[in-house]
Amino acid sequence: MTHIALPEPDQATIARRDEIAASISALIGRDRVITDIDGRRAYETDALTAYRRMPLAVVLPRSTEEVAAVLRYCHRERIKVVPRGAGTSLAGGALPAEDAIVVCITKLNRVLDIDYENRTAHVESGITNLAISAAVSERGFFYAPDPSSQLACTLAGNIAMNSGGAHCLKYGVTTNNVLGVKMVLMDGEIVELGGAHLDSPGFDILALVVGSEGQFGIVTEATVRILRAAEGARPVLMGFNSAESAGACVAAIIAAGIIPVAIEYMDKPAIHVCESFSKAGYPLDVEALLIIEVEGSETEIAGLIERIVEIAKPFKPASLKISQSAAESARIWRGRKSAFGALGRISEYYCMDGTIPLGQLPHVLNRISEICAQQQLRVANIFHAGDGNLHPLILYDANDPEQSSKAEIAGAEILKLCVEVGGCLTGEHGVGIEKRDLMRVQFSEKDLALQMSIKTVFDPRWLLNSAKVFPLDGRPPIDQAA
């Protein structure tokens, strides 16, 4: 994949590498500044591995104050900065630049306070998503957003991309579960937004920050909602002979006013790969599979499953399996959670992230198949069906330039389709570089100008993650910024 344009590096900044590294080392310690080529190579890409750029240096701060000191220096010296968590971004959101330093916050990973009475946890943003739930699980609590990369991804990255996950249908995405943040602006100023309460006076600036993709500042701490775990939960597997029937069933369940914890979709290629990998008990003779999970007391679960099965009858499910044990439920979810890794064993893939209205699901699934067939590529569909967040995985050979180009063409057409039917370019992966040049498909020039003006308020010199999100030809010139 090569057609996405990347800005030319500032050779003068690169020439100053040793001076910059020495200055930052004086601020936070030489052992936390990586300049050797092998060390920097570990940060040359994120999970969108088709694109690689060697950073100027990598900085590993251990505190908010150290982040502030580094940004203050970079602001003064006009050095670009790329914030990074665990690098699980599938949209190139953490892709470095040759003339930028990477500020990686994974060493800021402490749990600072847990308030069970008010159901909040105050943590550093480098903590992994799953570690938050692990910290409160003994008391029967959990942190709701659960992206498939939750074992590795950091809260900072989740905040940057407004990540969701399988269970966001009921509990919401990151923005619904973050109450406050501590953030360092590009000039080194430390600000606190929101707090350990449900609402804050004044403008809701926190809502701007969640999903801002590291464009406004570096979040170093956050206060998140923790929820009491349900008494029980049980998934149901429903297989269908067509994608249309499965999609229509999803729409009917939501239309009936039932909000399961999750509704996940897999098509036939994904079913076979995931079953081979995880032995989850998925049916292999169906075209589409739904994983529908409900929770509550045993009586509530039984009642909800009965209603869902009744709603599904007109769509003629070819198979129906209700989990009978915690171990069986774990296997079912292990298959879904390991889907991306399982597919990665057989092929490189390009993972998309469009969102559509539920009523458009059957039409969009058909068109996705047609788009990929036109490019002579296979596709596996795995996505959060309950909220219309699609994750088509376009399979291709990364060593074949022609196939790589076709994969990008197909991906762009799929995202355009999502916008055409009333959806949007991204649900939880962010824009990054992947969708940057498609922003005009969804937004007018006035829309983009307004968004860029907000970026300029937070980062007047456009030093933070500056090659991401906005089309490069529409960005305010740096020499005109403050």
C-alpha positions in Angstrom: 0.0 0.0 0.0 1.7 3.2 -1.2 -0.8 5.7 -2.5 -1.4 7.6 0.7 0.8 10.7 0.6 3.0 11.4 3.6 4.6 14.8 4.2 8.3 15.4 3.4 10.5 15.5 6.5 12.2 18.6 7.6 15.9 17.8 7.0 17.1 20.6 9.2 15.3 19.0 12.2 16.7 15.6 11.4 20.2 17.1 11.3 19.7 18.3 14.8 18.9 14.9 16.1 21.7 14.6 18.6 21.1 18.1 20.0 17.4 17.4 20.4 18.0 14.0 22.1 20.6 15.6 24.4 18.2 18.4 25.4 15.4 16.0 26.2 17.7 13.7 28.0 18.7 16.6 30.3 15.0 17.0 31.1 13.9 13.4 31.9 17.1 11.2 31.8 19.2 9.6 29.1 17.8 6.1 29.8 14.3 7.2 28.6 15.3 8.7 25.3 15.8 6.1 22.5 17.9 7.2 19.5 19.7 4.1 18.3 18.3 2.7 15.0 17.2 -0.7 16.4 15.4 0.9 19.3 13.6 3.4 17.1 12.7 0.7 14.6 10.3 -0.8 17.2 8.2 2.3 16.9 8.3 2.8 13.1 4.8 1.6 12.6 1.6 0.9 14.4 -1.0 -1.9 13.6 -1.5 -0.4 10.1 1.8 -2.0 9.2 1.7 -1.1 5.5 3.2 2.3 6.4 6.5 2.7 8.2 8.5 5.8 9.1 11.5 5.9 11.4 11.0 8.5 14.2 13.6 11.1 15.1 13.7 9.8 18.6 11.4 8.0 21.1 10.7 9.5 24.6 9.4 7.4 27.5 8.2 9.8 30.2 7.1 8.5 33.6 5.0 11.4 34.8 2.7 14.2 33.7 5.4 16.7 34.7 7.9 14.9 32.4 5.5 15.0 29.5 5.0 18.7 30.1 8.7 19.3 30.2 9.2 17.5 26.9 6.3 19.3 25.1 7.4 22.7 26.4 10.8 22.1 24.9 9.4 20.8 21.6 7.0 23.8 21.4 9.8 26.2 21.9 12.0 24.5 19.3 9.1 23.8 16.9 9.7 20.0 17.0 6.8 17.8 15.9 5.5 15.3 18.3 3.5 12.0 17.7 1.8 10.7 20.8 1.7 6.9 21.2 0.2 4.3 23.5 0.7 0.6 22.7 0.6 1.2 18.9 -2.5 -0.9 18.2 -4.0 1.8 16.0 -5.4 0.3 12.8 -5.7 3.6 11.1 -2.1 4.8 11.3 -2.9 7.1 14.1 0.5 6.5 15.8 2.6 6.4 12.6 5.7 8.5 13.4 7.5 11.0 11.1 11.2 11.2 10.4 11.3 14.8 11.8 9.1 14.1 14.8 9.8 12.6 18.2 7.4 9.9 19.5 6.2 10.5 23.1 5.1 7.0 24.3 3.1 7.0 27.5 3.2 3.2 28.4 5.3 3.8 31.5 2.4 5.9 33.0 0.4 2.8 33.9 -0.5 3.1 37.6 -3.9 2.8 39.2 -4.1 6.0 41.3 -7.4 5.6 43.1 -10.5 3.5 43.1 -13.7 4.9 44.6 -16.2 2.0 44.7 -18.9 4.1 46.4 -19.0 6.6 43.5 -18.0 4.0 41.0 -14.9 5.6 39.5 -11.3 4.7 39.0 -8.5 7.3 38.6 -5.7 5.8 36.5 -2.7 6.9 34.4 -3.4 6.7 30.7 -0.7 4.2 29.8 -2.6 1.5 31.7 -4.0 -1.2 29.4 -7.7 -1.4 28.9 -8.0 -4.9 30.4 -5.9 -3.9 33.5 -8.6 -1.5 34.6 -11.1 -4.3 34.9 -8.6 -6.5 36.5 -7.9 -3.9 39.2 -11.6 -3.8 40.2 -12.8 -7.3 39.4 -12.4 -8.7 43.0 -15.1 -6.3 44.1 -17.4 -7.3 41.3 -16.8 -4.3 39.0 -15.5 -3.8 35.5 -14.6 -1.1 32.9 -17.1 -1.4 30.0 -15.3 -0.5 26.7 -13.7 -3.7 25.4 -11.9 -3.4 22.0 -10.5 -6.7 20.7 -7.0 -5.4 21.5 -7.9 -4.8 25.1 -5.1 -7.0 26.4 -2.6 -4.6 24.8 -4.2 -1.3 24.0 -3.8 1.6 26.4 -6.5 3.9 27.8 -4.8 6.8 26.1 -5.2 5.2 22.7 -8.8 4.4 23.5 -9.5 8.0 24.5 -7.7 9.2 21.3 -9.8 7.1 19.0 -13.0 6.9 21.1 -12.8 3.1 21.0 -15.7 0.8 21.6 -15.8 -3.0 21.5 -18.3 -5.8 21.4 -20.2 -4.7 24.5 -20.5 -1.0 23.6 -24.1 -1.6 22.3 -25.3 -1.5 25.9 -22.6 0.3 27.8 -21.4 2.8 25.3 -18.0 3.7 23.9 -15.1 5.4 25.6 -16.7 8.9 25.6 -19.6 7.4 27.6 -17.2 6.0 30.2 -14.6 8.7 30.7 -15.5 11.4 33.3 -12.4 13.5 33.3 -8.8 13.7 32.1 -5.6 15.4 32.9 -3.9 16.6 29.6 -0.7 18.3 28.6 -1.1 20.9 25.9 1.6 21.3 23.3 3.1 24.3 25.1 3.5 22.3 28.3 0.5 23.6 30.1 -1.3 21.0 32.2 -5.1 21.2 32.2 -7.8 19.1 33.9 -11.2 18.6 32.2 -14.2 17.0 33.9 -13.6 15.0 37.0 -15.1 12.4 39.3 -18.7 13.4 38.7 -21.3 12.9 36.0 -21.3 16.4 34.6 -19.3 19.6 34.6 -20.2 23.2 34.4 -19.4 25.2 31.2 -18.6 23.9 27.8 -18.1 20.2 27.4 -14.5 20.3 26.2 -14.0 16.8 27.4 -16.2 15.6 24.6 -13.9 17.3 22.1 -10.8 15.6 23.5 -12.2 12.1 23.4 -11.8 11.1 19.8 -9.4 13.9 18.9 -6.6 11.5 17.9 -3.8 13.2 19.8 -4.4 16.4 17.9 -5.1 18.6 21.0 -2.8 17.3 23.7 -1.4 14.2 25.5 -3.7 12.7 28.1 -1.7 11.4 31.0 -4.5 10.6 33.6 -8.2 9.8 33.4 -11.1 9.2 35.7 -13.3 6.5 34.3 -16.6 4.9 35.2 -16.6 1.4 36.7 -19.7 -0.6 36.6 -21.1 -3.4 38.8 -20.8 -6.7 36.9 -24.1 -8.3 36.0 -25.3 -11.4 38.0 -24.8 -13.5 34.9 -24.5 -13.4 31.1 -25.1 -15.8 28.3 -24.4 -15.7 24.6 -26.6 -17.3 21.9 -25.3 -18.4 18.5 -27.6 -18.0 15.5 -26.6 -19.2 12.1 -28.4 -18.0 8.9 -28.3 -19.1 5.3 -27.9 -15.5 4.0 -26.3 -12.2 5.1 -29.6 -10.5 4.4 -31.5 -12.7 6.9 -28.9 -12.1 9.6 -28.9 -8.4 9.0 -32.6 -8.2 9.0 -32.7 -10.1 12.3 -30.4 -7.7 13.9 -32.5 -4.7 12.9 -35.7 -6.5 14.2 -34.1 -7.2 17.6 -33.2 -3.5 18.0 -36.5 -2.3 16.7 -38.3 -4.4 19.3 -36.7 -2.3 22.0 -34.3 -5.1 23.2 -30.7 -3.9 23.8 -28.5 -7.0 24.3 -25.0 -6.5 25.8 -23.6 -7.4 22.4 -24.6 -8.4 18.9 -21.6 -9.6 16.8 -21.7 -10.7 13.2 -19.4 -13.1 11.3 -19.7 -14.2 7.7 -18.8 -17.6 6.4 -15.0 -17.0 5.7 -14.6 -15.5 9.2 -16.6 -18.4 10.8 -14.4 -21.0 9.4 -11.1 -19.3 10.2 -12.2 -18.5 13.8 -13.5 -22.0 14.4 -10.3 -23.6 13.1 -8.3 -21.3 15.5 -10.4 -21.4 18.7 -12.7 -24.5 18.5 -15.5 -22.3 19.8 -18.3 -24.6 18.4 -19.4 -22.3 15.6 -21.6 -23.8 12.9 -19.7 -24.3 9.6 -22.7 -24.8 7.3 -24.1 -21.3 7.5 -23.4 -18.1 5.6 -23.7 -15.7 8.6 -23.4 -16.1 12.3 -24.7 -13.8 15.1 -23.4 -13.9 18.6 -26.1 -12.3 20.8 -25.3 -11.9 24.5 -27.8 -10.9 27.2 -27.2 -10.5 30.9 -29.0 -10.2 34.3 -30.5 -12.8 36.7 -31.2 -16.3 35.4 -34.9 -15.4 35.1 -34.0 -12.2 33.1 -31.6 -14.0 30.8 -34.1 -16.8 30.1 -36.9 -14.2 29.3 -34.7 -12.2 27.0 -33.4 -15.2 25.1 -37.0 -16.5 24.7 -38.0 -13.1 23.2 -35.0 -12.9 20.9 -35.5 -16.5 19.6 -39.2 -15.6 18.9 -38.1 -12.4 17.0 -35.6 -14.4 14.9 -38.1 -17.0 13.7 -39.4 -15.1 10.7 -35.8 -14.9 9.4 -35.4 -18.7 9.6 -32.2 -19.3 11.5 -30.5 -22.4 10.2 -28.9 -23.1 13.6 -29.5 -22.0 17.2 -27.2 -22.7 20.2 -27.6 -21.3 23.6 -24.5 -21.4 25.9 -25.0 -23.7 28.8 -21.9 -22.9 30.9 -19.4 -20.2 31.7 -16.7 -22.3 30.0 -18.8 -22.5 26.8 -19.5 -18.8 26.9 -15.8 -18.1 27.2 -15.0 -20.3 24.2 -17.6 -18.4 22.1 -16.1 -15.1 23.0 -12.6 -16.3 22.6 -13.4 -17.1 19.0 -14.7 -13.6 18.4 -12.0 -11.8 20.3 -9.2 -13.7 18.4 -10.8 -13.2 15.0 -8.2 -10.6 13.7 -5.3 -12.8 14.9 -6.9 -15.9 13.4 -7.3 -14.3 10.0 -3.7 -13.0 10.2 -2.5 -16.6 10.2 -3.8 -17.1 6.7 -3.4 -13.8 5.0 -2.5 -10.1 5.4 -5.6 -8.1 5.7 -6.8 -4.5 5.5 -9.3 -3.8 8.3 -12.0 -1.2 7.6 -14.1 0.7 10.2 -17.2 2.3 8.7 -20.5 2.8 10.5 -24.0 2.5 8.9 -27.6 2.7 9.9 -28.9 -0.7 10.8 -31.6 -0.8 8.2 -28.9 -0.6 5.5 -27.0 -3.7 6.7 -28.2 -6.2 4.1 -27.6 -3.8 1.2 -24.2 -2.8 2.5 -23.0 -6.4 3.0 -24.0 -7.2 -0.6 -22.2 -4.2 -1.9 -19.0 -5.0 0.1 -18.9 -8.4 -1.5 -19.4 -6.8 -5.0 -16.7 -4.2 -4.4 -14.1 -6.7 -3.3 -15.1 -9.1 -6.1 -14.5 -6.3 -8.6 -10.9 -6.0 -7.3 -10.5 -9.8 -7.3 -10.0 -9.9 -3.6 -11.6 -12.0 -0.8 -13.2 -10.4 2.2 -14.2 -11.6 5.6 -16.8 -9.6 7.6 -16.6 -9.4 11.4 -18.3 -6.5 13.1 -20.4 -5.0 15.9 -23.8 -5.5 14.2 -25.8 -4.0 17.0 -24.6 -0.5 16.4 -23.7 -0.8 12.7 -20.0 -0.6 13.2 -18.5 -2.6 10.3 -15.1 -4.3 10.2 -14.7 -5.8 6.7 -11.3 -7.5 6.5 -10.0 -7.3 2.9 -7.5 -10.2 2.3 -4.5 -9.5 0.1 -0.8 -10.3 -0.5 1.2 -7.4 1.0 4.2 -8.5 -1.2 2.2 -7.9 -4.4 2.0 -4.1 -5.1 -1.0 -4.6 -7.4 -3.0 -6.4 -4.7 -2.0 -3.8 -2.2 -3.3 -1.1 -4.4 -6.5 -3.0 -5.1 -7.0 -3.4 -1.3 -6.8 0.3 -0.8 -9.2 1.0 -3.6 -11.7 -1.5 -2.3 -11.3 -0.1 1.2 -11.9 3.5 0.0 -15.0 2.4 -1.9 -16.4 0.6 1.2 -16.0 3.7 3.3 -17.6 5.9 0.6 -20.5 3.5 0.6 -20.9 3.8 4.4 -21.2 7.6 4.0 -23.6 7.3 1.0 -26.1 5.2 3.0 -26.1 7.7 5.9 -23.2 6.4 8.0 -19.7 7.7 8.6 -16.1 7.0 7.9 -15.2 5.6 11.2 -16.7 4.0 14.3 -13.8 3.4 16.6 -10.5 3.1 14.8 -10.2 6.8 14.1 -9.1 8.6 10.9 -5.4 8.6 11.2 -3.7 8.6 7.8 -5.9 5.8 6.5 -9.1 7.9 6.1 -7.5 11.3 6.1 -7.8 11.9 2.3 -11.5 10.6 2.5 -12.6 13.3 4.9 -14.0 15.4 2.1 -16.4 12.5 1.3 -18.1 13.2 4.5 -17.3 16.8 5.3 -17.7 20.0 3.4 -14.8 22.6 3.2 -16.6 24.7 5.8 -16.9 21.6 8.1 -13.2 20.9 7.8 -12.2 24.5 8.3 -14.2 24.6 11.5 -12.6 21.4 12.8 -9.1 22.7 11.8 -9.8 26.0 13.6 -10.5 24.0 16.8 -7.2 22.1 16.3 -5.4 25.4 16.0 -6.8 26.7 19.3 -5.2 23.7 21.1 -2.1 23.5 19.0 -1.4 26.8 17.2 1.8 25.6 15.6 0.3 22.3 14.4 3.1 20.2 16.0 0.9 17.4 17.5 0.2 14.5 15.2 0.1 17.0 12.4 0.0 14.7 9.4 -3.2 12.9 10.6 -6.9 13.4 10.3 -7.0 16.4 8.0 -6.2 16.4 4.2 -2.7 17.8 3.9 -3.7 20.3 1.2 -6.3 21.8 3.6 -4.1 22.3 6.6 -3.3 25.9 7.8 0.3 26.7 6.8 2.6 26.3 9.8 4.3 29.7 9.1 1.0 31.4 9.5 0.3 29.8 12.8 1.2 31.5 16.1 
